[in-house]
Amino acid sequence: MEPAPAKAKPQGRLLVSTQLDAKDELEERLERCVGIVQSLTNGLSEREANDALTANVCKGQQQHEEVCLGLFTLVLTEPTQAQRCYRDLTLVNRDGMNGILVKINQILMEKFLKLQDAPRTQLVWLVRELVKSSMMGTDGVVMTLLKQIAGGDISSKNLWLAESVLDILLDQKEWVLKSGMLIAMSVYTYLRLIVDHGAPNLLTLRQKEVDFCISMLREKFMDCLIIGRDLVRLLQNVARIPEMELVWKDLLHNPQVLSPQFTGVLQLLTARTSRKFLACRLTPDMETKLLFMTSRVRFGQQKRYQDWFQRQYLSTAESQSLRCDLIRYICGVVHPSNEVLSSDILPRWAIIGWLLTTCTSNVAASNAKLALFYDWLFFNPEKDSIMNIEPAILVMHHSMKPHPAITATLLDFMCRIIPHFFPPLESQVRQGVFNSLTFIMEKRVLAHLAPLFDNPKLDRELRSMLRERFPEFCSSPSPPTEVKMEEAVSMDMDNHMLDKEEGCYDHTEAAFSDDEEEVNNKGKKREFRFHPIKEAVMEEPADITPWLDQLDDTMKEKVQQLQKTSDTETQCEVMQEIVDLILEEDFDSEQMSALASCLAELFKDHFRGDVLPEEITEESLEESVSKPVCLVFRNLVTMQEDNSGFSVLLDMLAEFYQKQPKIGYHLLYYLKASKAANGKMMLYESFAQATALGDLHTCLMMDMKACQEDDVRLLCYLTPSIYTEFPDETLRSGELLNMIVAVIDSTQLQELMCHVMMGNLVMFRKDSVLNILSENHTHMNTVLGFLYKHPEALSCLLLQLRREKPSEEMVKMVLSRPCHPEDQFTTSILRHWASKYDDTLGEHIKAQLIKNNNQPRKRQSLRSSSSKLAQLTLEQILEHMDNLRLSLSNTKNNFFTQTPILQALQHVQASCDEAHKMRFSDLFALAEEYEDSQAKPPKSRRKAPATSPRSRKGPAPPTNNEEESASSSASEEEDSKPKAPKRKRKGSSAVGSDSD
């Protein structure tokens, strides 16, 4: 291991590197360990060398680790010495090879692609030796090695790795059979790889893979069962291979042959596949790149990342099969946080859309669609996750404009897969898809499915098939008016987008019409709604034919009567008769869903436009709640809760709610606006519990969100009552507050402030303002966004902040506001806190100054640009401090005489550049006086207010006693001078040493 000449960069023997690469830290460390081993054994016989190594590892943990890593590295880099070094390693090792296994895993996960050929071969050899020795934990290393075998790749290196690992599994079968997870992982891996190995020159390898998988499936089927439903998908792909066909037939028709505990294919299909298996078919490098795209790349800026991924992994004919692995991984493993979902980060559906549009093989395209919908087929809301089915519906929704053919082919696939996936289980597949669509609407991923299922861009045959398969979700024979208008408005954009090769999957949100923009629901999944267009439109008559035949004759007659009349008063009379029929004892509750569909269709006009009258008077409010749909509300408020009809009517409303979610906030409006409902607001809680959501908080937040999107005036009108009547639901989080500050204007803010000042409205619990802001990072970022963009929206918050003792997060928040000569927000609240909580504020400002001074000046935040917290800078803090100094200059406030503040300024001054020293010279003058006073005897110190910026006769620091009381952490953060008094305090920060 002789060092290379100084003029050339030394080339290590472990990793491939170029002149541009920095020396790898891991490689350097391993080479140092090799040097230690060689220095201990040079010139010694084998026995003497072994004694020397043994003696050295006994000295301590560090020596043990160095010797083991040195021998490990020699195994990888010196094939001729590998056998001897491995023997020595087994003799001197004291931790059951645990440290070596950890290091192998690290190299496999982080460095495998950069390994030179010889170390790569030696690493697999070493794993084989560890398996032979039955070292505990080696099964984990083998599973990591399996992960490195790339799907869709028949390069020589990848084929070598696939065969080498398979040989280990075949040679050491008895060892393999001891680990259920290794059995499942290896079967999952090789079932998938068999698909790639169909070329004539690969048939020998494929046969070995087939034999291995059959042997494991036959001998250890219950271990393979833990894979879940994706085992069926992989077996389907290889079922035409004769030997595999026999297993496939047993799986379908003779399950007991595989295992007495196996009841049939449905047992597998209803079990969701664990993330471990979905993730094992992506190499660490692929996984890293995908996670980067779904957590860091902004929507609209993804093209270069997608192009890189395409070149690296999707450019060959064989790589078509990789798309299934990627789609299953994105659906089943990549579940972004609410913060990411509500940001401008590249969404999952856009990546899947790109993968679908770049498919060049029909077989691959079909398999990719199955991978996308696979969790739909047997979806169970109690066991499966909405995140697994969300991407498919959003790909269809967002592709309708730029790529209608993609939406059409996916909808067609969704319809045809029901009877064709496995005919004996057709009813279960139909139920699974129905469950998926129902859950998608319940969770408001899409508010309505009719605009998707019944869109004029789809051909007539497909629309007819969708109506036949899913009548429950096609609430009208033609798309809602707002969708038509939307399409007419953006037709030019559609044509423009269709000319582009990859459409919305590579371009920004501007590719879609404004009316279809995503609404960021902070703290929840993103909701995608078709917003009403408030223009006069020609309304087609409601078609309720699909549901009328499900009603009995009496109810059918009343509904038809309701349909024929347009007079509000007559409609109300008929509606009351319908309610009376519902309340009769012999009412068939099975009609409830059909009746709710009819009413939702007939009253759809009622849910368009503004609910709140332009001029609010008693008369106008009563008139606004005299619509036929309000008859159900009126009957409810006049009934006792123990009345049997009460629960029936609530069930009716809950059914209506599924068809028309807006009825939730209409009920809230009725309970506030109607005289008849005075004092009955808690009826809403009974309604919430009757809905499929079954939870007051969830239901209330979803209804207020819907109200926010449709009618901001109504939101403000309802707000005081909602906070008053449901304090436990509204004050426990900032969810509703976020909705309000996101949309109100200054006039509406003024109205809410008046309610607050008069005591009619409490929007924070006494001690919860900071919790509201900081309990969820999303809430904090939302409010901070308005700190920058909508200062008027913080007036209410400012009133509350005045009552709060400042915490570090609060101080950080107000300091993050940019300085502006006309903006006094930060200065005013700091001044208030400086007069009331000077010592607390001093400590927090000191902490921010120290923290920001120690950070690199030009560091780029990796967060979304919407997070203004990430942009707090030292200069910004100093500007606010200078403004505060000037504001206090004519007062007797002693804020700037506090030791923590002066220490922090001294610390900053010692390391900042000349420009900052000049700009904030008055501020730093205070620190200089403090430094001067530190050198004088304690008795010569004077106390004076912080009023003289440049005169050196100004403020001096407090006395020792004052210092003691002013700071709880001054001792270890103080300048380390010999004469500094000794202090006993908690908290530490190396201020003194830094300034030295």
N, C-alpha and C positions, 0 to 999 in steps of 0.2 A: 504493500500500500504506500509506495513512495509518492510524495507530492510532485505534481507536475511543475514545470518551470513557471516562474511568476508571471511571465508575460502572457501565457495562455491560461484560460480558465480550466481548472481541473475537471475532467469528465469522470463522474462517479460510475461505479460498476453495477449499480442497482436500477437507477431510473434513466430513461432517455431524456436528454436535455440539449438545449441549443445555447449559443453564445448569449442570447437575449434573456435566457431564464436565470432567475436568481437561484443561488444554491439552495436546494431543498433542505429544510431544517431536520426532517425525519432522517433523510439520507446522511446528513452530517453527523447526527447523533449516533446512528448505527455504525458509521465508519469510525467514530471515536471509540466505540465499544470494541470494534474489531482490533483497533490499535492496542487497547488495554489487554485483550486476550493474547495478542501476539507478543506483547512485551513480557507477559507472565510466562509464556511457554517457549520463547525463542531459545534454541540450543539445548532444549531438554528432551529426554527420551519420553515416550508416550506415558509411561508410568509416572515419571517425575512431573510431566506437564499436568497430568490428571491430579496429582497431589497438590500442585501449586494452585490450580483452579479451585479445588475443593477448599483449600485453606483460605483462599481469598473470599469465596462466597460466604464463608462462616463469619466474616468480619462484620457484616451488616446488610441491611436491605439494599442499599445503593450498590454495594459491590456485587451482591447476588444478581441484581437486575443487569448490571453492566456486563458481567460474564455471560449470562444467558443470552442477552441480545447480541453480544459479539459472536457467540457460537451460532446463533440463529442466522446472522448475516453471512457468516462463512458458508453455511449450508446453501444459502441462496446464490452466492457469488462465486463459490469454488466447488463446482460439481465433483471434481476428483477427490476432494477432502470431505464431501458431504456425509458419507457413511460414518467416518470417524468422528466428525463434529457432532452429528446427531447422537452418537453413542455417548460422547462426553456430556452433551446437553442433558441426556436422560440421567446420567450419573450425578451431575452437580445440581440439578434442579431441585428446589425445595418447596415449590408451590403447586405441584401437580400440573406443571406446564401452563398454568393459568395466564401468567404474564405473556408467554409466547402466543397463546391462542388469541389474547386481546390484540397483540401486535399484528398477527396474521389478519384478523378481522379488519383492523385499521387499514392495512395495505390493500386488502380486497375492496373495501368501500371507497378509499380515497385515492389510491395510487395505481390500481391494477392496470389501467390503460397506458400508464407511463412506464411500466416495468419493461426492462430489456428482455429479450427472448430467453436467455439462459436463466435469469432469476424467475421468470414466469414458469418455466418448466420445472425448476427446482421447488417452487412454492407448491405446485400440485404434487410433486414427489413427497415433500414434507408432510402434506395433509394425508397422503396415503399411509405414510409411516405412523402418523399419529392415530389414524383409524386402526391400523394393525395392532397398535399398542393399547387400543380401547381407552384412550385418555378421556376422562370425563370432560364434557363440553365440546368435544370435537364435532358432534352432530350439528352444533350451531355454525361452526366454520364451514362444514360441507354445505349447509343451506345458503350461506353467503356466497360460496363458490358457485352454487346452482344459479344464483341471481345474476352472476356475471355472464352466463350463457345467453347471448342476445337472441330474441326471436326475429324471424325475417332476415337472417344473416347467414349466408353459406360460405363466408370467407374461410380460408384454410385455418386461421387461428381459432375462429369460433367453433369450427367443426372439431378441431383437435381438443378444445376444452370440453365440448359436449361429450366426446367419446372417452376422454380421460376420466372425467367424473363418473360417467356411466360404468366404466371398468372398475373403479373403486367400489361402487355400489354393488356390482355383480360379484366381485371377488370377496367382498366382506358382507355377504347377504345376512349371515347370522347376526352380525353387529347392527345392520340396518333394521332388522326386524324388532330390535329392542326399543326403537324410538318411533312412536306413532306419528309425531309431527313430521319427522324426516321422511317416513313412508309417504304421507300425504303430499308433502312438498315436492318430492322427487317424481311421484306419479303425475302430479299437476304439470310439472315442468316438461317431462318427456312426452306426455300426451300432446302437449302443445307443440313440441319440437318435431314430432313425427310428420306434421303437416308440411314442414319446410324441407323434409328430406325425401322427396319423391323422385328426384332425378336418378337415372340409371346408375350413375357412379356412387350414389349414396344409399343404395338399397341394402347393402350389408349393415351399415350403421342403423338404418331404419328398422331392420329386422331385429337387431339387438334391443333397440328401444321398445319395439312392440312386445317382444318376449318378456322384457323386464316389467312393463306395465301390466301385462296379462297375469304374470305370476303374482304381483302385488295385489291386483284386484281380486284374484281368486283366493289367495291365502289370507289377505288382511283387509277384506272389504270394509269392515266397520271402522278401521283406521282411515281408509280413503273417504268414508262417508262424511267425515268432518269438513271436507272441502265445501260441501253445499251444492247449490244449483249449478254452479259453473262446471262441475264435473260432468253433468249431462251435456252441456254445450260442447265441451272438448271431446267427449266420446262420440257425439253426433258427427263431428268433423272427420273422425277416423273410422267410422262404422263400416265403410265399404271395404276396408282391408279384411280379408277372409277370417283371420283369427280373431280380430276385433269384433267382427259381426256376430260371432258366437256369444261373446260377452254382452254385446248390445242387446241381443235377443233375450238372453237370460235376465238382464236388467229390466226389460220391459214386461216379459211374460212369465218368468220363472225366478222371482227374486230370492226365494228361499234357498236356491242353489248357491247363491253368493254368500248369504249369511242367514241363519235362522231368525236373527233380530231385524232383518231388513224386510219391510212391509211392501215396498214397491217404489216406483219412480217418483210418485207424488211426495213421498217422504223426503227425497232429495230436493225436489223442485221447490218445496215450501221453505227450505232452509237457506237463508241468505249466506252468500260466500264471504268468508272473513277477509278483511283487508290484507292480511298477511299473504294470501294466495294471489290476490289481484296485483299486489305490489311486487311479488317475486318474479313476475315476467317482464319487468322493466329493469334494465341495468341501473346501478347507482347514478351513472352519468345522465341517462334519459330521465330518471326520476328527478334529479336536481334541476335539469333544464325545464321540465314541465312545471315543477313547483315554483321556479323562478317566474315563469310566464304568468302563472295564476296568482302570484302574490306581489310582484314588483312591476310588471309591464303594464303600461296604461293602454286602455282600449283605443285603437287607432294608431298605435306605435308598434304593433306586434309583427309587422311584415318581415323585418330583417331577422327576427328571432325564429319565425316560422320557416323562412328560407334556409337559415342555418340548420335547423332541425331536419328539414327536408333533405338537404344535401348530405347530412351526416347519417341519417337513419332510414329515409323513405325514398331513396333515389333509384333503387334496383327493383326488378320485377318480383323478386322473392319477398321484398319488404312490404308488399301489399298486406301480408298476413299480420304484420305488426299493428295495423290500425285497430284491430279488435282489442288487442292488449291495451293500447293507449286509451281507447274509449271506455273499456271496463274500469281502468284505473281512474280516469277522470270522474266517472259516475260514482264509483264505490269508495275511492280513497281520498280524492281531493274535495274536502268539504270546507270551503272558506269560512272564516269567522264572519260575524255580522258586520264588523268594521270593514272588512274587505268587500263584502257583498254590497255595502252601501257606498263604496268609493268608486273611482273611475278605473279600477283595475280590470284588466282583460277578463271577461266572464268565461265560465266553462263552456257555455253553449257556443261561443264564437270559435273556440278551438275545435270543438267537435264539428261545427259547420265546415271549418277549413279542412278537416280530415275527410269529411264526406265528399266535399266538392273536388278534392284532388285524387279520389279513387279512380283508377284506370281499369280495374278488372271487375266484371259483373259479379263474380263469386265473392271477391273481397268486399264489394259494395253491399251485397246481401248479408254477408257475415257481420259487417260493420253495423248495419241497421239492427240486426238481431242483438248485437252487443249493447246497442243503445237502449233497446226496449226490453232487455232480458229481465230486469227487475220488475217490469210492469206485469209480466205474464201471471205471476202468482203473488202479487203484491198484497201484503197484509199490514194495514196501518199500525197495528199493535206491535209488530216485530220489525217491519221495514222502515227505512228512513225516507222522508220527502226528498232529501238531497240526492238519492239514487235515481229518482224519476224526474226531477226538475229539469235536467239538461235537455231531455227529449222534447218536452212541451215547449221550452223556450227556443230551441233550434227551429221548430216548426213556426212558432209565432214570429220570430224575427226574420225568418227567411221568406215570409210571404211576399214581401215587397221586392227585395233585390233578387231572390232566387225562388220564385214560386214553384219551379219544378222540384226543388229539394223538398219543400213542404208537401207537395202533392205526392211524391214518391214515399215519403215517411208516413203520411196519413193512409195511403193505400196499403203500405206494409202493415200498419197497425190494424187495419181492418182484416186483411187476409191472413195474418198470423193466427187469428183466433181459431178458425176451423182447421188450419193446416199444420199448426205446430205439433199437435199430437191428438188426433181425432177423439180417442177415448176420453181425453181430459178437456174437451172443448168448453164445457160449461164452467170448469174451474178457471180456464184461461180468460174466458169472457168476464167472469167475476173479478179476476185480478186486474184486468184493464179497466173495468168499471170502477173498482176501488181506487185505482191510481188517479183517474180523472176526477172522481169525487173528492179525493184528498187534496188534489191540486187546487180545486176551487175552495175547499174549506180553508186551506192555508193561504189563499189569495195569491198564489203564484201568478195565476191569471184570474181576473174577476169574472170573466165570461168566456165560454168556449164557442158560443154561436158564431162570433166573428171569424173564428178559425175554421170551424167545421162547415160553415155555410157561406163561404166567400165566393164571389163571382169569378175570382181568378182560377178556381178549381173547376174542372170540367163537370158536366151534368151527371155523368155516370158515377164519378167519385162522390159528389155531394149526395146523390141518391143512396149510395152504399153507406155513407156516414150516417145519414138520417135513419136508415134501416137498422144499422148496428147500434147507434147511440142516440135514440130519440130524446132521451132525458136531457142531453146537452145541446140539442139543436132547438132552441126555444122559439125560433121563428123560421119560416120557410125562406126568408130572404135576410141578408145581413142587416143588423141595426143601422139606422139612418146615419149615425155618426161615423160608422166605418165607410159607408158609401161616400160621404162628404170628404172623409180623410183621403180616400183613394183618388177622388177627383182632384183634390188640391195638389196631391203629390205625384200625379201621373208622369209628369216630365222627369221627375227624379227617378221614378221606377225605370223608365226607359233608359235613362243615363246609367243607372246602376247595372242594368242587365248587359250593357256593353262591356262592363269590366269583367275581367277573367275571374276574380275571386270575390267581388262584391263586398258585402258588409264584413266579411271575415278578415279583411285587411284594412278597412277604412274606419274613420271615426263615426261617432254617433250621428254626425250630420247626414249620414246616408239614409237616416230614417226621417219621416215627417215629424214636425215638432209635436203634433198631437199625440204621437205614440211614444213619446220619450219615457224613459224609465223614471219612476218616482222613487227617490231614495228613502226608504222607511227605516230610519235609524233604529238599531236594536232589533230589527226583524229582517226576514228575507225581503229582497226587493220585490215590490209589487209592480205589475205591469197592467195598466188600465187603458181602456179606450175612452178618452175623455169626451164628454158631450160637447158638441159644437152648438153654441147658442145662436143659431140662425133659424129663420123660418124655413121649414123643409116640408116637402110633400110626403105625408105619412101614408104608407100602405095600410089597409085594414088588417087588424089582428087576425091571424089564423090559429084557431084553437082546436081545429078538427082532430089532431092526433090524441087529444086528451078527453074530448067530449064523450067518446064512446065508452070511456072507463067510468063514467058517472051513471048513477041510477036515473030513472026517467024524471023524477021530481026535481032533483038537483040539476040535471041537464037542462030542463025547461027554464029554470031560474037563471042559469048562466047564459043561456041563449037570449033571454029577455034582457039581461044586463048588457050583452053585446050589442043589441039592436038600438038601445036608447043612448042618446048623448046628453040628455038633460041631467044635470047634477042631482037635483032633488029626487027625480025618479030613480036614478041609479042608487041613491042612498036608501030609498025605500026597499028596492029589490035586494040590496046588499044586506039589509036588516033581516029580510026573509031568509036569505042564505045562511046568515048566522043562526037564526032560529032553527033551521034544518040541522045545522051542525050540532046544536045543543040538544037535539032530540035523542032519546035514549037508544033508538035503533039505528043511529047514524053509523054507516059502515066506514070505519077509520081507514080501510084500505084505499078509499077514494081520496084521502087527504092530499096525497102527492099530486094527483091529476087535477084536483080542484085548485091547489096552490099554483100549478103551472098555468091554468086558465086565467086565474085572477092576476098573476104577475104579467101575463101577456096583455090582458085587457086594460090594466091600470099603468102600463109602462109610461104613459104621458105624465102621470102623477109624479114620477121619479125623475123627470127632466126639468131643467130650469131651476129658478130660485124657489125655495120653500118659504122663506121669511118675507113678509110683506115689505114693500118699499118704505111705507110709513107705518111705524108700529103704534097701533092704538088697540084698545080692548076689542073694538069692533073688527078691525082688520085681522087680529090674531084669531078671533073666533071663526071668522070666515075662512081663514087658511086651514083650520082643522075641521072643516065641515065637508071634507071630500069622502067619497064612498069607502076608500080603504081605511079611513079613520074610524069607521063603524066598528071594526074589530077591536080597536083600542078602547072605544067608548064603552063597549059591552064589558070588557075586562075590568075597567076601573070601577064599574058599578057593581061588580060581583065580589063576594067574599072568597078568600083563597081556599076555604074548605069546601066550596061548592064544586060538585063533580064536573060541571061545565067549564070551570075555570081552567083546569088542566087540559081539557079538550081544545079550548080556544088557544091556549099557549102552544099546544102541539101544532095547531093550524098555522100560527105565526112562525113557528120554527121551520115548518116546511116552506112557507113563503120566503123566509130568510135565505134558505138554500137557493131558491130561484132568483131572488132579488135582494142582495145584501144591503141595499140602501134602506130597507125598511127598518133596520136597527136604529139609525139616527133619526128617522122619521118618528119612531116611537118616542125617542128622547124629546124630540121637539113637541110632540103632542102632550107629553106629561108635563112639560113646562108651560106651554102656551094655553092649554085648555083650562077653563074655569072648572069644568067637571073633574079634572084630574088633579086639582089642587091638593098637595100633600101626599100624592100617590107615586112619587118618583121611584120609590123602592120597588114598584112593580117591574121595573126594568131588570132588577136582579133576578126575579123569577123567570123572566123571559130569557135572560142569558143562560140560566141553568137548564132551560128546556131545549136550547139549541144544541147542535152537534158539538159545538165548542165546549159547552158545559161549564164554563168558567167566567165569572164576572169580569175579572181584570182583562183577560184576552179579548172577550167580546166588546167591552167598553173601548179598549184601545183601537181595535179594528174598526169599530163604528165611527169613532172620532176621526180616525185617519181617512175613512171614506168621506166624511163630512168635510174635512180639510181640503180634500182634492176637489170636491164638488162646489162648496159654498163657504167661503171664509167668513162672510157676515154671520151665517148661521153658527159657525164654530164659535165665534166671539159671543154670540147671544147665549149659547148653551154653557159656555165655560164656567161662569159663576155657580150655576146650579150643580154642574158635574163635580166641581171641587167641594162644594158644600155637602152634597148628598152622598158622595162616595170618597170621603177623605182617605180611607185606607188604600184605595186603588189608585188615587191620583197623586198622593203625596209621597208614596213609597219609592217612586222613581221619577226620572225626568222625561219620561216618554211623552206625556201629554204636553209638557212645557216645550219640548223640542218642536212638536207639531205647531204650537201656537207661534213661537218666535220665528218659525220658518216662513210664515206667510202674512203676518199682520202688518198693516201700515201704521203710520204715526197716529192717525186719528183713532184707530181701533186700540192702539197701545194706550192712548190717553184715557179711553173709556175704561179699560181694565185697571189702569192705575187709580182712577177715581173709586172703583169698587174696592180696591185694596186699601186705599186711604180711609174709606168710610167703614172698613171692617166687614164688608159684605163678601170679601174674597180673600182666602188665604191660600197662596200658591206654594208656600214652603212651610214645613214644620220649623219650629224655633231653632232647632240645632241641626237642620238638615241641608242648608243651602250648599255647603261644600260637598256633602255626600251626593246630592243631586248632580253636581257637576262632575264629580270624580269617580262615582261608582262604576261608571262605564266610560271607557276612553272615547267611545263614539259620541256620548253626550257632551263631553268636554270639548271635543273638536267642533261639534255643531255650534255650541255657544261661542267658541272662539272665532269661528267663521263669521258670526254676526258681530263679534267684537270689532272685526275689521270692516265688514261691509255695511252693517246696519246699526250704527251707534244708537239710534233712537230705541231700538229693541232692548237696550240694556238699561234704560231708565228705571224700570221696575226692579231690575237686579241691583242697581246701584243703591236703591233705598234699602234693600235687604242687606247688602254688603256692609253698609254703615253700622248695622247692628251686630255684625259678627266680629269675633276676635280673629285676626288674620292667621291663617295657617300658611305653610310653605307653598302649597299648591295654589292658594288664593293669590299670594304675592307674585308667584310665577305667572299666573294668569293675567294680572293687571299690568305687569311689566312687559308682557308680550305684545301689548298694543303699541303700534309704531308712534313715534313722537311727531307731533304736528303743532305748529304755533297756536292754532285756534282750538285745539282739542285739549280740554282740561280734565278729561275723565280720570286718567291715571294719577295726575298730580292731586286732584281733589280727594280721591279715596286714600292715597298715601298720606296726605296732610292730615286727614281725619284720623287715620290709624296712628300717625306719629304723635298726635296729641293725646290719644287715649291708651294706646298699647305700644309706647315707644320702644321698650326693651325687646318685646316679642318681634316687632317689625324689624328692629336692628339686626337681630340674629338671622332672620329669614333673608334679608337683603344681603347680609354678609355671605350667607351660604350661596346665594345666586351669583354674587360677584366672584367668589372663589371658584365655583364650578365652571362658570363661563370663561374665566381667565385661563383656566387650565386646559381648555379645549382648543384644538387647532383652529386657527382663525378662518380658514376657508373650507371647512368641512361641509360637504354636501349632505343634506338629509336624505335618507332613503325612503322617508315616508311620503305619503301623498301630499301634494302641495296644499291640500285643504287643511292640513294640520299646521296651524300657525305656531303652535307651541314649539315645534322643532326649529323655528327660526329666531328664537330669543338669542340676542347677541350681547356681547360685553358693551359695545358702543351704545346700544339701546338702553341698557341698564344705567350707564353713566349719564346719558341724556336725561332720563327720568330723575336720576338723583340730583343733577344740576338744577332741573326745574323745581324740584322739591326744596333744594337749598335756597333758591331765590324766593320761593313762596314763603319760606319760614324766616327770611332775613329780617323782617320788621316785627317779628314776634319774640316772645321770651322762651320759645320752645328750645329745649336743649338736645334735640334729637341727634345733631351732628357732633355732640361732645361724647357720645357713647364709645366706649372702647371697641366693641365689635365692628362698628362702622369704620372707625379710624384705622383699625388693624387691616380691614379688608381693602381700604383705599391705599394704604401703604403697600400692601401685597401687590395690588394691581399696578401701582405706579412703578414698582421695581422691575416689572417685566413688560410693560406696554411700550409702544413705539413713541417717537418724538412727536408725531402728529397728534396723538391722543393726549400727550402731556401738555402740549400747547393749548389744545382745544378745551381741556378740562383743568386748566391750571388753577383756577379758583377752588375747585373741588379738591385737587391734590395738595393745595396749600394747607388744608386742614390736616392732611396726613403728615406733611413735613413738620408742622408745629408739634404734632403728636410725637414724632420721632425725636425732635429736639428735646421735648420735655422728658422723654424716657432717659436721656443722658444726664439730666439734672437730679439733684437730691429730691426725694419725695416732697419735702416741706416747701420747696420753691415752686411747686406746681400751683397754677392759678386756675380758677374756674370762670369761664366767660361764655356768653352765648355765641352761637355760630353765626356771627353777623358780618365779619370782615373778610371778604374774599382774598385780597392780596396783602392787606396790612398784616405784618407778622406779629402785631400786638393783639391779634384776635383770640380765637378760642383755644383753650388748652384742654388737655384731657382731664378726666376726673381723678380724684385721689384714689389711693389703693382701695379704700372701703367702697368707694363708688364703683370702682372697677369690679369688685367682688360681686356687688349686687346687680351690675348691669349685664353681666354675661355669665351664662352657665357653661360655656365651653371655651373660655378665653385662654386657659393655661396652655394647652397643647397647640393652640393655633397662634400663639403669640410669637413675636420676634424673639429668636433664641440668643439673647445677649446675656453676658455674665451677671449683670446687676438686676436682671428681671426678677421680681419677687416670685416666690414659689407659691403655686396655687393647687388646690385639690378640687378638680371638677371633672365631670364626665364629658365625653365627646372629643373627637380628635380630627384634626386636619393639618397637614404639614405646611401650614402657612409660613411659619418661621423659616424653615429650611429652604422653602422655595424662594423666599425673598432674599435670603442670603446668597 
